[in-house]
Amino acid sequence: LGTGRARGRLSICSEFMTNSSFMGGVGDVAASHHAALSRSQAVVSGLSALQIRVELQRSTLRPIAPRVYAIHGAPPTWRQSLKVATLTANGAGRASHRASAQMQDVDGFADNFVEVTVPRGRRVRMDGVIAHQSPVKPEHCLVIDGIPCTSLARTIVDLRQVVGDEQVIRAIDSFQRMGYSLTWLEQVATDLHRPGQRGTALVLGQVRDRKASGVVRGSWLERLIELAIASPKLPKLELQHIIREDEGGAFIAQVDLAFPVVRFGIEAHSRSFHTGTHQEILDQRRENRAIAEGWQFLYLGWADRKSPAQARAYLERVIARRARDLGIPIEN
């Protein structure tokens, strides 16, 4: 402790010890924000610039982005990264697009994108972040699990900027299944619409069609079923088809979808959907019994990232090959 630098450190530590209660306020903020907080939040919570330096030296805090800190020892997570991304633009960022869709459990979004929208002129200085510049009205915002996000309606309107039509339509299906009003979606799309904007035009067209039909369109799987039934290249499709031994004998299994003429069954989920070793054994046994009766199976988990049209095209190829192998002509 004889050097000036050492005495300086001691002085800093002594001053810190006189106000050790500050960590409670900082800890409370960080705990509710995925162990992350901005410099301004730290100051508001009672931390001085000098105390921030001390905590960085002690590694209680660690820098995670410009003017943003994480509590040391907290494991990095997708939500923490998303929270940090919203803080880097002076706290003006909103989780948006695919990230907001995932936060709100929209069907088909689970890829952990760190994607935010910030006001024009603001920057997000953080690696791995997809940043969009656009004004977001207060009524188009909400907070989920401590993370500011764009509202569900605003999120769906924005999605066409980063995904294709099919994923947007799937998101609207999810929106309706959650019980939200199409009028809300229509109002947000109208508010954001500008001539030539494909995303808002797509959403407004979907709202118009759905209101006119009075029918809630089903999920991705239901759209695939619609396309499969309409395809002239596929034989008759049956839902919840029961497979029996020797055509009318003992029950073997009930499959989600089936093309009985070519003994081809389709399950909407992979085996991983049925949890537990016992259930896996039961699934394998029933499948083995069905295979003994000449059946072949496909699990649709592989198609989760495809459009229904792409999945239908794949089925058309598979069923055509199956029919050729069995020597059975396909009649719809």
Secondary structure, DSSP 4 states (H G I P E B T S, - for coil): --SHHHHHHHHHHHHHHTTTTHHHHHHHHHHTTTTEEEHHHHHHTT--HHHHHHHHHHTSEEEEETTEEEETTPPP-HHHHHHHHHHHTTT--EE-HHHHHHHTT-TT--S---EEEE-TT-----TT-EEEE----GGGEEEETTEEEE-HHHHHHHHTTTS-HHHHHHHHHHHHHTT--HHHHHHHHHHH--TT-HHHHHHHHHHHHHHHH------HHHHHHHHHHH-TTS---EEEEEEETTTTSSEEEEEEEEEGGGTEEEESS-GGGS-SHHHHHHHHHHHHHHHHTT-EEEEGGGGTTS-HHHHHHHHHHHHHHHHHHHT-----
